Structure formats: C-alpha cells, structure tokens
Amino acid sequence: MKKLPLLFLLSLLHPPVRGQVAGPVQYDTLNRDEAVRFRYADTLGNAFLRRLREENGLPELLRGLNTDREKALALLDWAHRQWQHNGDNEPSRPDALTILAEARTGRRFRCVEYATVLTSALQAVGYRARSVALKTKDVETARSGAGHVLVEAWLPQFGKWVLLDGQFNVMPEAGSVPLSAVELGTVLGQKRPFDLVDRTGKVQRKTRTMYPFFIARYLYYLDVAFDNREPYPAQPLRVGGKTRLMLVPLEAPRPAVFQGAYPLDNLYFSNSVRDFYAKP
C-alpha cells in the first residue's frame, strides 16, 4: 500500500476497472454454504471496546445524529482524521487502542490501520463491522500494490453491508443507497452512475476523480475473518480449519500466494455472495 500520489500514478498506468474490473466480475448469487458463519463483538460486555468508546468520546461524536448513515459517516470521518496516510509504517500491536496511541505521537499508518480503527469504533457503538481485504486479479504475480483494506458495516437502516474506506474518507452510494464492495465493483464494471460521499456530502472533486481509478482494480478477490471479535481471540472461530473467507469470482483460480511471497493458506474459498454477505 503505497502513498497516495504513487497509487494515483499507478492507476493511470493501469486503467481503472472500467477496463479492469473484468466486466463486471461474476459471483454465485444463488447458493449458500451452511458451514459459513461469523462472530462479532459483544459491545456492552467488552472492556476493550468500552475503553475505546470512552477515551475517544465516541458517544459525544454521535450525539444529535439520528440515522445509521449519519453515524457511520461521522465515525468514518473521525477515523480518517486520526493521522495522515503512510503506506509503509506498522504499529507495535495491531489493535485500535495501540494504533491511536501511537498516532497521537505523530506516527502515520496504512490502509490496514484505518480499517482496524474504524471497525473497532463501529463495534464500540453497537454496529456489526469487519475489515475487508481486497486483492487484485494478479495478486499472485504482482510485486507490490496487490491489496487494499477497508471496512464493511451492517447498517440496519438499509438492512445491508456498506463499504466505508477510512483511508480516503469515502462511502459509495447509488440512488441514495450505500453500496457494499461487491456492489461497487458491479457498478464500476457496468459503468453505472454512483456518488462518493463523506460526512459533509459529496467528496471533493479530486477524490471523486481519483478513487474509482484506485479502487477498481482491487475489487476482484475479497476476504474477511470469520471471527470479528475485539480484541481478536487467541482461539478464533474457524470454518474448515481456516480463519478467513475469500470470495472468488466464478471461473477464477483460487490464489495460493500474495505478491509471490506470502502464502494464502488460511482461506476458506467461496464463489457465493450469500456466504460473504450473510446477515449478522
């Protein structure tokens, strides 16, 4: 995950998914694997999330906001403003409290950490949320830039999973309905209109122009943890002996390695959006 200017330059060298999302990517929309299940945090009984909520004034942040959409956008904006992006730094520990403490000392982090903090903040105020790892079609052979991490939250207002990208402070919408990651890929692949919004309304023109180019190539393989409890448990939920579910397009190979160097050996594979987007 490189710095934003480089990502933009790379997106210009490699045209966006309007040429790359493979037009649109096809998944199984009918079948459901009954073995697939997920776990989420118990907000009320969770000391970690209570500390996160109280130390960062999250109830005050949401005071006066009435809808799930408003609250999600407020938390998205808050997470985005905690530091400026740096694609190389990692925290000493991969949890939201550590990341925020180190950000206050001037450290800057990756998309991974934006997703971690936003996921925990959403869970801390009662939402079901998860970090989603996106991977490009050439994930096995690309030398760099083959992945991006963002958040999906279940918003009861819409009865669906919704994409929130903390690094860029954007939420995609079509017809005033927020989109999931797969839905955004479909919209891009079909060249249908959509909006990018933040807490203030439509995002700045620079982001509206750049973000579709950036995100399109990543909307091919998607994977999430089966266990989304906070903090991550020592013995997480597994399905088929694996800790993560990867959504694989129909007819696509199952990737075995990330960027030619890191084995992808903890993935349970599915072609089904019904598996990936199971109601929490």
N, C-alpha and C positions, 0 to 999 in steps of 0.2 A: 504494500500500500504506500505509494509514493506521495510526495507533496502535490497539492492541487495543480500548480502550473504544469508539472510534468504529466499528470493524468490527462489534463486538457490537451496537451500536445500529442500524447499517445492516442487519444480519441480521434484527433484529426488525421493521424497517420492510418488509423484503423477505423473506417467509417462506422457510425453507430448502428444499432441493431435494426434500424430501418433498412440496413443492408446486412446486419449480422445476427439479429435475434433469430434468424433462420425461419422466418416467417409466416406466422408465429410458431413458436415451439409448441408441440403437441404432447399432452399428457392424457392418461386414462382418467376419464371423468365419471366412470360408472362403478367400478369395483372398490371394495373396501376390505382391507386385511384386518380381521378382528383381533389379531395379535398386537397390533399397533396401539399403544396407549401412552399418555403423557402424565407427568405430575407437575404441579405448580405450587408456589409458596403459600403457606398459611399466614396471611398478612397479620391478623390480630394476635396470633400467638408467637410471633417471630421477633426475637430480641434484636437481631441484626437489622431487620427492616424498620423496626421501631426507632432504633438509633439513627438510621439513615434519614428517616422521616423528620425526626425532631431536630437533629443537628443542622439540617439544611432548610428548615422552615417550609416544608412542602405543604402542610395544611394552609399556611398563610398564602402561599403562592396560588393555591386553588380557590381561595375564599372569593365568593361572589360569582364563580363560574358555575353554570348550570348544566351544561351538556358534556357528554363524554368527549365529543370532538374538541370543545374548548379546553378541557382539562388535558387531553393528550397533547394538544398543540402547545399549551403552556409548559408542560413537562419537557417536551421536545426542545423548545426554545431555551429553557433553563439548562438542560444538559449540554446543548450546543455551546453555550456561553461560558462553560467552566474552564476552558483552555482553548488555545489555538492548535490546529491540527499539526502533528508531526508524524510522518509515516514510518519512522524508524524506532522511536522510543517505546519501551515497555515498562510497566510499573513493577515494583518489587514483589507485589502479590496481585493476582488478577481479580480483585473484588472491588466493589464500588466505593467502600469507605477508604481503602488504601489509595485508590486512584484519585479520589477527590482531595485527600490529604496531601498527596504529592503534587497535584495540580496547583494547590494553594502555595506551594513553594516555588512555582514558576515552571514546573515540568509540563511538557506537552506530549500528547499521546495520539494513537492511531484510531482508525475507524472501530477497531475491536473494543477499545476502551469507551468510546462514545456509546456503543451498543450496550456494553456492560452496565454503565451508569444509568442509562435511560431505562433499560429493562428492570433494574432494581428499583428505580424511582417509581415506575409504573406499578410494580408489585407492591411497593410500600404504601401506596394509597388505594390498593384494593383491586387493581386490574390484573388480568392474566396477560403475561408478556413473555417474550422469548427473543434471544439473539438468533439471527438467521445468517448463516454463512453462505454467501453466493459464490459461485465458481463459473469460470468461463468454459466454453466448449473445448478449448485447447488446454484445459487445466493440467493435463499430464505432461505436455511438452513445452509450455510457456516457461521461460526462465524467470520471469517476475510478473507482478501485476495480475495474477490469475484469480485473485479473490477480493471480496469486499464483504464487510459485515454491517448489518443494520438490524432493525427491530421490527417485529410484528406484535401488535397488541390486539386482544379481543375487546372490541367496543360494543357493549350491549345496545347502545343507541342504534347501531346498524346491524347487530347480530352477525358480525363477521370479523375476520382478521384484517388488520390495517397496517400498511407499511409506514414506518417512521424512520427517517435517516438522520441520525444525530450529527454526523459529520457535516452534513450540508444544511441541516435545519429545514427539511422539506417533508411534506406529506402529499402524495399524488391523489388527485380526485378526478372522477369523470361523472358529469351530471350531478355534482354536489355530493357524490358518494365516494368515500375514501377507498382506495384500491389496495389489494394485497400485492405481494411481489409477483406472483404468477399473473394476476390480472394486469399489472403494469406491463409485464412482458407481452401479453396478448395485445394490449392497446398499442404499444410501440410497434409490434410486428404487423398489425393491421393498419398502421398509420392513422389511428383514430385520435380525435382531439382529447386532450386532458389538461388539467391545471396542476401546478405545483403551488402549494400554499404553506404559509407559516402562521405564526400567531397574529401577525398584522394583516394578513390577507395574502394576495398573490406575492410570490417571492420576487426579488429583483431580477431585472432583465438578464443580467449576466448569468445568474444561476439557472433561469428558465432556458437559456440557450445552451449552456454547457451540460447541465445534468442529464438530459436524455442521451447525449453522446457518451457520457461517462458510464451511466448505469446499464445501458442496453446490452453491452457485451457480457455483463455478469449474470444476466437473468437466464441462465441455462440449467446448471445444477444448483440445487438449494438443499441445505441440510440444517437440521435443528437437533438439539438434545432431547432425549425422551424425558429427562429429569431436569426441570427448570426451577427447582427449589433453591432458596437462598439461606445461607451460603451453600455452594454445591456440596452435596453429601459425599462422605467417604465411600459409601456403597450406593452409587446411583442406580436408578431404575435401568434395567437392560431389557431389550427385546431381541430374542435370538442370540443372546450373548453380546449384543452390540449396544453402544451408548447413544448413538445418533441415527436419525432417519434421514436418508438422502432421497430427494425427489429427482428421478431420472426421466428425461423425455423418452417418449416411445421411440423405439428403434435405435436409441443412443447406447453406446457402450457404458459399462459401469467403470468409472475411473478407479485406478488402483494406487495412484501416486499423485501428489501435489507438487507441481513445478519440477518434476523429475527427481525429487529428492526426499519427499516426506510421504511415507506410506499412509494410505487412507484405509486402514484396517479396522476401524471402529464403526463402520457404517452398515446399517440395515437398509437395503435398497427397496424402493417402491416407484412405480410409474403413476401412482394414483394421487390425484389432488384431494380425494376424500380422506386418504390416510394423512396427508400432510396438513390439511386444514380441518381436522377433527374438532368439533366444538368442545371447548374445555369444560 
